[in-house]
């Protein structure tokens, strides 16, 4: 599931732990990490945490409405803990896909069977939520709009 590569600016940090694990454990902390943010005031942290929760809620709706999601995902979806990990996977994937430092599929986590790209991962609402989070943390310049052909 973990990405095969990380940007060269993060390779030294790779020895301290896996980036994917950080996204699964604390999505906002991982987001700050990939944006090189080390200090966040508590009020801003709380605001950003609420934005992450909105993302998770929207991703959950997309999972529930998906017509092409493999049935094996739905078996995991019934368990609260596994559902949270699946939704944090989506947060990780979308964040890394939009971040300019992560260039190509080998930089993104993967699943087997794959999560439906068109119905979940490429949803513009999720992309806007990542852009809003980046704007709140004043790192919007690290994130680029992408087309489905990228």
N, C-alpha and C positions, 0 to 999 in steps of 0.2 A: 504494500500500500504506500509506503514512503516514496517520495521523489527519489529518482536515481542520482540527481545532481543538485547542488546548491550554487548560487553565484559565488565567484571567487572571493568577494568581500566577506562572505560568511563561512568560508572553508575552515579558517582557524577556529571559529567558534563551534564547529561540528564536533570537536572532541569533547565538548561539555555536555552534549546530549543531542537528541534527535529533534529537529524542527517540527516534524509531523507530530511527535509525542507532545510537544509544547502546545500545538494547536488543539489537540484532543483534550489536554488538561485545562488550559486557560486560553481560549481563543483571543481575548483582548491582549493578554500579555504577549502572545505570539505575534499578533498584529503589530504591537509596539516594537517588538524585537526586530522584525523584518524591515521596519521603518527607522530603526536606530533611535528610538525614543527611549530615554532612560528615566525621565522624571515627568510624572503626570500628577497634577494637583487632584486631590480626592474628589472634589466636585466635578471636575472634568472626567475623571475615571468613572464616576457613577453615571454621568450622562452617556459616555461611550459604552458602558456595560449595558445600558438600556437599549442602545442602538444594536449591539450584538444580539441581545435577546429578541429584538424585532426581526432581525435577519433569521434567527433560528426559527421563530414562529412562522415566517413566510416560507422558509425552506420546508418546514413541516407540512404546510398546506400544499406545496407543490408535490411532495412525496405522496400525500393522500390523494391528489387528483390525477397523478400520472397514470396514463393508460399503457405505457410501455415499460414500466418498472418491473424488473424480474421478480417473480413471486418469492424468491428466497429473501429479498430485502424485506418483504412484508412479514415474513416469519420473525425477523429480528426487530421489526418496527413495533411489535407488541410489547417488547421489554423496554422499560423506561431508560435504563442505562445504555443499552445498545442503540436505541433510537437517538439518544443524545450524541453518542459517538458518531453515528451516521450523519447527523445534521452538522456536527462540528467538522466532519470531513468535507462537507459541502462548503462551509465557511472557509476552510483552508484552501480548497481547490480554487474557489472564486477569487480569494485574496491573492494567491500566487499567480493566477492567470492574468489578473489585471495589473499586478506590480511590474514595473519596468525592469527590475533586476532579474526576473525569472523568465527566461527566454526559450520557451519550447516545452513540449510535452514531457521531456525527461525531468523537468523541474517541478512537475505537478504530481500529486499523489494519484494513485490509480486503484481501481477495484475490479474484481472479477466475480460476477458479471459487472459490466460497467453501469454506472448511474446514467440515465438518459440525459444526453447533452442538451438537446433542444428543449425538453420539457422541464429541466431543472437547472443544469449548470450554466446555460446561456441565457437564462431569464434576466431581462433588463432590470426588473425590480430588484433582484439581488445585487446586480452590478451597481445600481444607484445607491443602494444601502452601503456598499463598500466605499463608494465615492463620498457619501455623506460622512461616514466615519473618518475617512482620511481628511476631509475638510475640517471636521471638528478638532482633529489632532494636528492640523496645519501641515499636512504632508501630502496634500492632493497632487502635487507635482510628481510624486513617485508612482502614480497610477495613471494608466492610459486607457482610453477607449479602445476596444478591440472589436473587430468584425468577426463573424462566424467563420470566415475563411482563413483567419490568422492561425 
